[in-house]
Amino acid sequence: MRSTFSGFGTAISGLFAAQRALDVIGHNIANENTPGYTRQRATQVTSNPTKVDNGKWLGTGVTMQHIQQIRDELLDIKYRSEMTKKGYWSEKNISLKQVEDIFGEPNGNGVTKALNDLFKSMDDVIKHSDDPTAKANFIQTALTFTRYVNRAIHSFEQLISDTDEEVNSLVTQINTKTKQIAALNKNILEAESEGGKANDLRDKRNILLDELSEMANVRINKSVFTNKAGQKIEKLQLEMDGTLLVDHDKSVDIKTTSNQHHPLYETSQKNNIPPSEDLKNVKVTKLTWPDHRKLDMNTVGGRLGSLLQQRDSFGDPSMGNTIKGIPYYVRALNEFVKSFAGEANRIHKQGVDSNGDKGLDLFTISGTSDQIDARNITVNPDIVNAINKLAIGAGKSESDTKNFQDLYDIRNGELRLTIKQNVNGKFKTLDLGKGNPEDIIKSMITSVLGVDAKEAKDTYSSQTTLALQADMNRMSVSGVSENEELTNMVKYQHAYNASARMITTIDEMIDVIINRMGRVGL
């Protein structure tokens, strides 16, 4: 026969179990609006039974096994994957929008208008070759065109420098977060060494993992091992670009080396490409791993990968570089200016000015460079200071205007933009485009930039929606539902009251035994 007092233990276990469950519910409700909080649930199991007479077993109540987080790892993986893509397209969308602003597109006040105005003023000179105002207007529109491309290149260089600052800031954040994750891994291991679950520490770690997933494509590896005490311990690793970023309680930093040549200029020098001013004056930060291996901008992913591509990529398939980042537009604009200025100078020098003298270069270089490009092009100062030096005519007189007509015909002629590239010791020609000047500009801005910018904008919008949906799916599992918690609160309140009532009942039974049994008739 069991002890009369054993019923107390059973009832008390129910009382304590209900109380602990109510504590967990209170914790959930208190953190309903806490970012990153994962709802918890008290897991209860029956206590070990006790053997009574005739080999029968009697239950002894309930035990709280542990407090577990309600979280679906597959939904976490999905959410973080979408956030990596969102981060990538977010930065690309911002960057290409800034490139469009520099080109003055699509508001119609950019390079296309400057080029059209130049040809229009050229046509006015052809029609009114003896009008000084027409000539002065042509000089002014030519200066406007050269100043525009000068500003555009400087704006591109500033955009690359700004992007580099963002890269530095992001690397600092990544290094900080990986250190925090490594420290949390250690704290979680220590807290759980006695068999419990460090749920709130795990929430802090998950917040960091969520934030990190938007910054870069980080692979999360979890493994379980058994320690000397026979306990199963979880080990977490983070891998990025083929490098172990976090190995449980240890982390490595992405190394930064500032004031380095831009990869586009560096590539030109290494491959012995004819002298180029492309981004010669732009310095950027080089990112490497502790083993001195350079980060691969095409595998890093997330915001960091996108920023690196926009900062460094010049869209050269022969170099395994197909993304058209800011340097692509720097190179394309430079090559356009070189080709256009070269052809304009060739034609202008074939004509004669109003004094019957041979024509000069229409465009020259400002500064000490030995090659015209978008950074240094300007209108020949000798022509600016003496408009009669415009070589309008083809013969001994400018009155026939044939030379300026030939100059104007560049508008409908064909320019070809090419660069030489050294691939495995052999020079190859990379074609950046061909056609008349306006077609080349339209191709660069509409066919290339316009298409890429629209793709970035649309994809970023869709990725934002997908990331939001993934988060909603995740929160439907791990988020706190006020209605559900209130329902459980009522349930465990009744359980608590019932256990308390059970204790009262047993107390009354014992009171009968102690105070009334054997007192009949007294």
Secondary structure, DSSP 8 states (H G I E B T S, - for coil): ---TTHHHHHHHHHHHHHHHHHHHHHHHHHTTT-TT---EEEEEEE---EE-GGG-EE---EEEEEEEE---HHHHHHHHHHHHHHHHHHHHHHHHHHHHHHHTTTTT-SHHHHHHHHHHHHHHHHHTTT-HHHHHHHHHHHHHHHHHHHHHHHHHHHHHHHHHHHHHHHHHHHHHHHHHHHHHHHHHHHHTTTS---HHHHHHHHHHHHHHHHHS--EEEEEEEE-TTS-EEEEEEEEETTEEEEETTEE---EEEEEEE-HHHHHHHHTT-S---TTTT-EEEEEE-TTS-B--HHHH-HHHHHHHHHHH-EEEGGGTEEEE-HHHHHHHHHHHHHHHHHHHHHHHTTSB-TTS-B---SEEESSS-SS--TTTEEE-HHHHH-GGG---BSSS-GGG-HHHHHHHGGGTS-EEEEEEEEETTEEEEEEEEEESHHHHHHIIIIIIIIHHHHHHHHHHHHHHHHHHHHHHHHHHHHS--HHHHHHHHHHHHHHHHHHHHHHHHHHHHHHHHHHTTT-TT-
